[in-house]
Amino acid sequence: MSINQTEWNEFITVQRGHLLQSWAWGELKANFGWTPVRILAAGAGAQVLFRRLPFGLTIAYVPKGPLVDWDDGVQCQAIFSAIHAEAKRRRAIFLKIEPDVWGGQDDQRSLPAINDFLQQTGFNPADSIQPRSSILVDIRGDEAAILAAMKQKTRYNIRLATKKGVTVRQAGAADVAAFHRLATVTADRNNFGVHELRYYRTAYDLFAPDKCALLIAEVAGEPIAALMAFRRGDDAYYFYGASSNQHRNLMATYLVQWEAMRWAKSQGCTSYDLWGIPEADPASLETEFQHRHDGLWGVYRFKRGFGGQVVQTVGAYDYVYNRLIYRLGRRF
């Protein structure tokens, strides 16, 4: 059954679905080699992204989904039967899912149900694509309360940036290229990859102005830090950030992050997801961050200062349709 944009967005609004399950996110990925397929069954749903491979094969991926009551066995069976049927029709080698369920929060009741269902139906724990661990900042209080929950050094750096003449503006489509230039500098400095310029432009066009904010921090008119934040419903997400090699002593990254939180709050959001920290328990994070510099440890050192709660999802699971090719792919 064909599902239109209105029907799908009404469904995920009722289900409080994640941004990565939104219609617009599927359209973003459709511009970069993925085919989004929206499936509804028995009150549950999933946006499945298919990536074409040689010889007519594909891989299937459900980021932050499916949207299902994990305690309802009938609903689980219905949505996964529908997903498997579509995956097999498109000759998928395997299906990867990343349920949007955080451990240690209100969804705790669902964790045993998820594990039981997936283990009983052929899924196995697998490598995650989206960050498994993050920090969620509660932005329901007033600005004074949000600032008070931060580390003292972070509050100081926010004030310092303002005192030193750093200003932050909400930019427009014409500024995406400036953001990309800063992102490229950041990637070179920290040895990681970034998307091409067209990706950020497409994301901005699909989500702005009310679902995406491009914020640029400047000093004397020179861009020195920037970020792109997104929102859906009550939740906001810090997905992409960048900073210059110059003027790093002005602490512009702290001020632009604070302004992103203020933007999210102005849009009615109650939670700000800092999106991606090392996979470790809170105690280990606090004992190791001062002497670890690999991976996301430097990122954690920055993000921890904004307060919030360390959370971890249930992770990713794979269901394999073609074991031989799946094993070869993992090997190589």
C-alpha positions in Angstrom: 0.0 0.0 0.0 1.4 3.4 -1.0 1.7 5.8 2.0 1.8 9.6 1.3 3.7 12.2 3.3 0.8 13.4 5.3 -0.2 9.9 6.4 3.3 9.0 7.4 4.0 12.2 9.3 0.7 11.9 11.1 1.6 8.4 12.1 5.1 9.3 13.5 3.7 12.3 15.3 1.3 10.1 17.2 4.0 7.5 17.8 6.5 10.3 18.8 8.9 8.9 16.2 12.5 10.0 15.9 13.7 12.6 13.3 15.4 9.8 11.4 12.0 8.2 10.8 10.5 11.3 9.4 9.5 11.7 5.8 12.0 14.5 5.2 14.9 12.4 6.5 13.9 9.6 4.1 13.9 12.2 1.2 17.3 13.4 2.3 18.7 9.9 2.1 16.9 9.4 -1.2 19.2 12.1 -2.7 22.3 10.1 -1.7 21.8 6.5 -2.9 19.1 5.2 -0.6 15.5 4.3 -1.4 13.0 5.0 1.5 10.1 2.7 1.9 7.4 3.4 4.5 5.5 0.5 5.9 2.5 0.4 8.2 1.1 -2.8 9.8 -1.2 -3.4 12.8 -0.6 0.1 14.2 3.2 -0.1 13.9 5.4 1.3 11.2 8.9 1.6 9.9 10.8 3.8 7.4 13.2 1.3 5.8 16.1 2.6 3.8 17.4 0.4 1.0 20.8 0.7 -0.5 21.4 -0.8 -3.9 24.5 -3.1 -4.4 25.9 -4.8 -7.4 24.0 -7.8 -9.0 20.6 -6.4 -8.0 21.2 -7.0 -4.3 20.5 -4.4 -1.5 20.9 -3.8 2.2 18.0 -2.7 4.4 18.3 -0.3 7.3 15.8 1.1 9.8 17.4 4.0 11.7 15.8 4.7 15.1 13.0 2.2 14.4 10.7 0.5 13.9 7.9 2.4 15.7 6.2 -0.4 17.5 4.9 -1.3 21.0 7.6 -3.8 21.9 5.4 -5.3 24.6 2.7 -6.1 22.0 3.7 -9.4 20.4 1.0 -9.3 17.7 2.1 -5.8 16.6 5.8 -6.8 16.6 5.0 -9.9 14.5 3.0 -7.9 12.0 5.5 -5.1 11.4 8.5 -7.4 11.1 6.6 -9.8 8.7 5.9 -6.8 6.5 9.5 -5.5 6.7 10.9 -9.0 5.9 8.6 -9.4 2.9 9.7 -6.1 1.5 13.4 -6.8 2.2 13.2 -10.2 0.5 11.4 -8.6 -2.5 14.2 -6.2 -2.9 16.8 -9.0 -2.5 18.3 -7.6 0.7 21.4 -9.4 2.1 20.5 -8.3 5.6 18.3 -6.0 7.6 19.8 -3.7 10.3 17.5 -2.0 12.9 18.4 0.5 15.6 15.4 0.8 17.9 14.9 4.2 19.4 14.8 3.0 23.0 17.1 4.3 25.7 18.2 2.2 28.6 17.7 3.6 32.1 14.8 5.9 31.1 11.0 5.6 30.8 11.5 2.9 28.1 13.1 0.5 30.6 10.0 -1.6 30.6 10.5 -2.3 26.9 14.1 -3.5 27.1 13.4 -7.1 28.1 10.6 -7.3 25.5 12.9 -6.1 22.7 15.7 -8.5 23.6 13.3 -11.4 23.9 11.5 -10.7 20.7 14.7 -10.1 18.6 16.6 -13.1 20.0 13.6 -15.4 19.4 13.1 -14.2 15.8 16.6 -14.5 14.4 18.2 -11.1 15.1 21.7 -10.8 16.4 23.5 -7.8 18.1 25.5 -5.9 15.5 27.6 -2.8 14.9 25.7 0.5 15.2 25.6 3.1 12.5 24.1 5.9 14.7 25.8 6.7 18.0 24.8 4.3 20.7 25.6 6.6 23.5 24.7 10.3 24.0 23.9 13.1 26.4 20.4 14.4 26.7 20.1 17.9 28.1 16.8 18.8 29.8 15.8 22.3 28.5 12.4 22.5 30.1 13.5 25.0 32.7 14.2 28.7 32.2 17.6 29.7 30.8 19.1 30.4 34.2 18.2 26.8 35.3 19.7 25.3 32.1 22.9 27.2 32.6 23.0 26.3 36.3 23.0 22.6 35.4 26.2 23.0 33.3 29.7 22.7 34.5 31.2 25.9 35.8 33.9 26.0 33.1 31.3 25.7 30.3 29.3 28.7 31.7 32.5 30.6 31.9 33.4 29.9 28.3 30.0 30.9 27.1 30.3 34.3 28.9 33.9 34.6 27.7 32.9 34.2 24.1 30.4 37.0 24.4 32.8 39.2 26.3 35.4 38.7 23.5 33.1 39.9 20.8 31.8 36.6 19.4 28.3 36.9 18.0 26.0 34.1 16.8 23.4 34.5 14.0 20.9 32.2 12.5 22.1 31.8 9.0 20.3 31.0 5.7 20.7 28.8 2.7 23.4 31.1 1.3 25.6 30.3 4.3 25.6 26.5 4.0 28.8 26.8 1.9 30.5 28.7 4.8 29.4 25.9 7.2 30.9 23.3 4.8 34.2 25.1 4.6 34.4 25.1 8.4 33.4 21.5 8.6 36.2 20.5 6.2 38.7 22.3 8.3 37.4 20.5 11.4 37.5 17.2 9.6 41.1 17.7 8.6 42.1 18.8 12.1 40.5 15.8 13.8 40.9 13.2 11.0 37.3 12.3 10.3 35.0 12.5 7.3 32.3 15.0 6.5 29.5 15.0 3.9 29.8 16.8 0.6 28.4 20.3 0.3 25.3 19.1 -1.5 24.3 16.9 1.4 24.2 19.9 3.8 22.4 22.0 1.3 19.8 19.3 0.7 19.3 18.8 4.5 18.9 22.5 5.0 16.4 22.8 2.2 14.3 19.9 3.5 14.2 21.0 7.1 14.6 24.7 7.4 13.4 27.1 8.6 11.3 25.5 11.5 12.9 22.1 11.7 16.6 23.1 11.2 18.7 25.9 12.4 22.1 26.8 10.9 23.9 28.9 13.5 27.2 30.6 12.7 29.5 32.2 15.3 31.5 35.2 14.1 34.1 37.6 15.3 34.5 40.9 13.4 32.4 39.3 10.6 34.6 36.2 10.3 32.9 32.8 10.7 34.8 30.8 13.3 32.3 28.1 14.5 29.0 26.8 13.3 26.5 24.0 13.8 23.3 22.5 12.3 20.6 21.5 14.8 17.4 19.8 13.9 14.2 19.1 15.8 11.1 16.9 15.6 8.3 17.3 18.2 9.7 17.9 21.6 13.2 16.8 20.7 16.1 18.7 19.3 19.4 17.1 17.9 22.9 18.5 17.5 24.0 16.6 14.3 26.7 18.6 12.7 29.3 21.0 14.1 32.4 22.8 12.8 35.0 25.3 13.9 38.0 27.2 12.5 41.6 26.7 13.3 41.8 30.4 14.1 40.5 32.2 17.2 39.9 29.0 19.1 40.8 30.8 22.3 37.5 32.8 21.9 35.4 29.7 22.9 32.9 30.2 20.1 31.9 26.6 20.0 30.5 26.9 23.5 28.5 30.0 22.6 27.1 28.6 19.4 26.0 25.4 21.2 24.2 27.5 23.9 22.5 29.4 21.2 21.3 26.2 19.6 19.8 25.1 22.9 18.0 28.5 23.1 16.7 28.0 19.5 15.5 24.5 20.4 13.7 25.9 23.5 12.1 28.7 21.5 10.7 26.0 19.2 9.0 24.2 22.1 11.5 21.5 22.5 12.1 20.0 26.0 15.2 17.8 25.2 18.4 18.5 23.4 20.4 15.5 22.2 24.1 16.2 22.0 24.4 13.1 19.7 27.4 10.9 20.2 29.9 10.1 23.0 32.1 7.1 23.7 30.3 3.8 24.5 31.1 3.5 28.2 29.2 3.6 31.4 29.0 7.0 33.2 31.5 6.1 35.8 34.1 5.1 33.2 33.4 8.2 31.2 34.3 10.4 34.2 37.4 8.5 35.2 38.9 8.2 31.7 38.0 11.4 29.8 40.9 13.4 31.2 43.6 11.1 29.7 41.8 9.6 26.6 42.0 11.4 23.3 41.1 8.7 20.8 37.7 8.3 19.1 35.0 10.4 20.7 36.8 11.1 24.0 37.6 14.7 23.0 34.0 15.2 22.0 32.9 13.9 25.3 35.2 16.3 27.1 33.4 19.2 25.4 29.8 17.9 25.6 29.9 16.8 29.3 30.2 20.5 30.2 26.6 21.2 29.1 25.1 19.0 31.8 22.5 16.4 30.9 22.1 12.7 31.4 24.3 10.1 29.8 22.1 7.6 28.0 22.6 4.5 25.8 20.3 2.9 23.3 19.7 -0.9 23.1 22.0 -0.9 20.1 21.7 -2.3 16.6 20.6 -5.8 15.5 21.0 -7.6 12.2 18.7 -10.1 10.5 20.5 -12.0 7.8 18.9 -13.2 4.6 22.0 -14.2 2.7 24.6 -15.6 5.2 27.4 -16.3 2.7 27.5 -12.7 1.3 26.9 -11.2 4.7 29.9 -13.1 6.1 32.1 -12.1 3.1 31.0 -8.5 3.6 31.9 -8.5 7.3 35.2 -10.1 6.5 36.3 -7.6 3.9 
